[in-house]
Amino acid sequence: FEVIEELRKLPLSRGSRNGGSSGNGDGNDKDANKTTIDTETLMIESLSRGFAHRADLTSALLKAIKGTHHSTGPHSQYNYPHSSQALIAAQQQQQQHHSPADIWLLACCATAPHNLPKVKTLFRTKANNGFFTPQLLRDALIGNGMALRSLFHPSLMELADGLLRSSNVEGSSTVEL
């Protein structure tokens, strides 16, 4: 599903904005930031409703995130046979990584009660395996409080609770903010 892949490319982190205030005091930066927050808030509400009513979108998102593995570094090795197709697959897999948009999309998906258990399990697995890093969570959440406000109680709290109650105590420490 191309729609999900395009959504996952959205620049939804504090670093994606214009770098904050320019300090010139003319108020234009404040208006631009409010417009960005309003746009993101509307987008989150729309996505949440879409995931609640479209099982195919939810399925595509969960499948895409399950299949994404960030590279462990420039020298990471994969145990593929030595064929050109296998080398291309290894290179593509190394280029895949999670972005802050993945956290936002999972939170949108989790607002629907029927999606929450699947999202919670995937989120916990990704965090315990080190794919959802503390830095990724910081980038997704810090500075985005106004835009994410509508997701805080229904889904982000549930996802955080799931991480805290995770049976993998060592892995749970990887999600410290």
N, C-alpha and C positions, 0 to 999 in steps of 0.2 A: 504494500500500500504506500503509494507515493505521498499521500497526504500526511501520514504519520512521519515519514522521513523528513519532509519539509518542516513540519512543526518542531521536530527535534533539533533543527538547525537555527531556530530563533535565538537571537542574542538576549537572553533573559537573565542577566546577572548585573551586579552593580558596576562591573567594568564595561558593560556594553553601552552605558549611558555616556553623555558628553563629558564625563570626568567631574561632574559636580558644578558648583557655582564658579563663575569666572571672577567673581569678586568686584564687578564694576558697579553693583548696586542699582542697576536700572530696572530690576524686576523681571526682565525678559527670561532669565534663567529659571526663576521661580515659576513663571507661567508655562514654560516649556516642560519643566519637570512635572507639574500638575497634569498637563496634557498627556504626557507619557504614562503617568500612573493611572489616569482615567482610562486610557486606551488598554493598558495591561489588565486593569480590573474588569473591563468589559470582555476582553478576550478570555480571561479566566472563567467568568460566568458562562460564556458561550460554550467553552470547551467542557466545562463541568456538566452542563446540560446535555451536550452531545454525547459524552461518554456514558451518561446515565441512560440514554435512550438508544444508543447504537452499539450493540454487542460486537459488531464487526470491527468498529474502531477500537474498542477496548481490547479485543483479541489481538488486533494488529499491533497496538502499542505494547502490550505485554510480551508478545513474541519478539518484537524488535529490541526491547530492552533486555530480555533474556539472552538474546543472541549477541549482545554487544559486550565486548571484553576490551578494556583499555590495555594499551601496551604497557608492559612492566619496565620498559626502557628501550633505548636504541639497540641494545644487544640481545633482546629477548629472542629465544629460539622456540620454534614449534617443531614437533615431531611429525613432519610431513614427509612423504616419499620425495625423492629428488626429481620431480618432473616440473615442467614449466607451469602447468596448471596449479600444481601444489604450491609453487613459489608465489604465484599471483594471489592465491587464496591466503597465504601467510601474510603477504604484504597488505592485503585489504583488511585482514583481521587486526593487524598491528595499527592501522590507521583509525580503526573504530575506537571511540571513547565515549564516555558519558559526559553530557553537558548539563549545565544548570536547568535547561529546558526539560530534561528527563525528570528531574525532581518535581518541577512545576506540573508537568503532564501527569505524573503518577498521583500527585496530590489532587488534581482535577478529577482524575479517574476514581479516586478513593472517596469522593464525596457521595457517590451512589452507594447505598448500603449493600447492594448485591455485588459490587465490585471490591469492596473493602477487604475481604479475606484474601482474595487473590493478590491484590496490590500489597497488602501487609506482608504476605509470605515472600513475594518477590523482593520487596524493599529490604527485609531482614536478611535474606540470602545474599543480596548484592552487598550489603554493608558488612556482613560477617566474612564474606570472601574478599573484602578489600576493594571492591569496585566502586562503591560509594564512599569516597574518602572524606575526611573532615574538611579539606579545602573545597571540595565540590559542594558540600552542604553549606559552607560559609558563603561561597559565591552565589548559590541559589537563594539563600535566605537573607543575609545581611544587606541592608539597604533597600529591601523590597517589601518592607512591612505593610505599607499602605496597599500595594497591589495584591499582596497575598492575604490580606486581612480576612477576606471571605472564605478562605480555605483553612484558616488557622484552627478553628474549633472542629469542624466536621472531619477533616482528614489529617492535617499535619499533626494534631495532638494524638490521634490514633496511631499514626506511623511512628511518632516518637515513643509512645507507650510500648509499641511492639518491639522497638529496639532496646528499650530499657529492660524489658522482660525476657529478652532473648536468652536462650539457654547457653549460648556461646559467650561466656564471660570475657574471654580474651578478645574475641571479635567485637564485642560491644564497646570496648574502649576505643575502637577505631572511629567511632562516630562522635567523639567529644567535640563540642564546639568551643 
